[in-house]
Amino acid sequence: MTNTQLAPVATAHLTHADSRQAFRTVRMLTGGYLALSVLTIVAIALLRNHAALVNSAVWIRGTIVMVSSAFTFAFGARAARGSRGAYRRLRIIAAVMVAAITVIIALPGTFPMWMKLEQAVCGLLLLGVVAVVNGRQLRSVFATA
């Protein structure tokens, strides 16, 4: 079987109590990430006239985070339905965003403190996603036969 023709994930693996709990946790974490990202865009829009709080980097980063959070949430939902591709994408995007958030927090002067704090919370949520999707339970669900 080629990489594009993987056998579907067995329903029994997806509906196992441990798998359902793992997917519930992923849904909660990615949902929190999405909600926080949307609220951040709202805050950016409301504070747009305060140059000390909102600059072009904040707009760009906020938009990127909101888009990535929507994809992350969607990948989590599709993975819970058995999509190997969505599971793989979820693992990648969560890890990449954690790395990017680490850089954002470490950069001096580019982002205001409120955004660094918001990014830290996003990073913690995504660290939880990384831990769950790379955990033994979900790795075994999506192991190729």
N, C-alpha and C positions, 0 to 999 in steps of 0.2 A: 504494500500500500504506500503510495507517495504521500508527501507531507500535506498536499492539498486534499487528499482523500482519506483522512483519518476516520476511523470508525467512530460513530457517535458515542457520546458518553452514556453509559448505562443509567437508566432512570433510577435503578436501585441505589446507585452511588450518589445521585443528586438528592434523593429523598431520605437518605440515611440521616438520623437525628443529628449526628455531629456535622454533617455537611450543611444541613439546614441551619444549624446554629452559626456556622462559619459564614454562610451567605447572609444571614440576618445581621451579623456583626459588620460585614462589608457594606451592606445596604445602609446601616445606621451611620457608619463612618463616612462613606461617600456622600450620603445625603446631607450630613453635617457640613462637609467640605463644600458641597454645592450651595447650601443655604448661606453659609458664611461668605462665599464668593459673591453671591448675588447681593447680599447686604453690603458688602464692601463697595460694589459698583454704585449702589444707591448712595452710600456715604460719600464716595468720590464725587458724584454728581451734585450732591447737596453742598459740598465744601469746595466746589470748583473755583470759587472766587477768592479763596484763601491760598495765596501762592506758597506760603510756608508749609501748608498741609497737603496740597495737591499740586504736583508738577507733571510734566509730560511723562516722566518715568513711572509715576504712580498710575496714570491712565493706562499706559501700555501694559504694565505688569498686572494691574487689576483685570484688564480685558483678557489677557492670556490665561490668568488663573481661572476666570469664570468659564472660559471655553474649555480649558482642560478639566475643570471640575464636572462640567456637563458630560464630556466624553468618559471620564472616570466613572461617573454614576451609571451611564448607559452600558459601559463595558461590564460593570458589576452585575447589572440586571441580566444582560445576555449570557454572562458566564453562569449565572444561577440557573439558566435554562439549558445549560449544557454546551455552550459555544466554546470550543477550544481556542479559537482565534481571539475571542473577546477576553478569555482568561489570560492568554499570553499578553495581549495589549494592556490589560489592567495591571499585570505585574510590571510591565515596562514603564508605563506612564506614571504609576505611583512612585516607583524608584527614581525615575528621572526628575519628577517634581520635588521629591525630598532633597535631592542633590541641588537643584536650582534654588530651592528655598534656603538651604544652608548658605549658598553664595549670597543671596539677597540680604540675609540677616548680617552676614560678615562684611558686606560692602560699607565702607564709611561714607556718610554724607549723601548718598544717592536717594535714599528713601527716608521719609519721616519715621519717627519712632512708632507712631500708631500703626503704620503699615508693617513695620518689622514685627510688631507684636501680633498683628493679624496673620502674618505669614508664619510665625512660630506656631500659632494654633493650627493653621492649615497643615503645617509640617507634622505636628503631633497626630492629627487625624490620619494623615497619609502613612505615617510610620505604623500605625495600627493596621492599616490596609496591607502594607508590605508584609507585616508579620503574619497576618491571617492567610493571605494568598500564597505565601511561600511556606506556610506551615505544612506539616505532614498530611493533614486531612485533605486539603484541597489539591495538593500536589498528587496525592494518590488517586483522587477523583479524575484528574485530567491526565494521568499517566497514559502514554500510548501503549496499545496492546501489541 
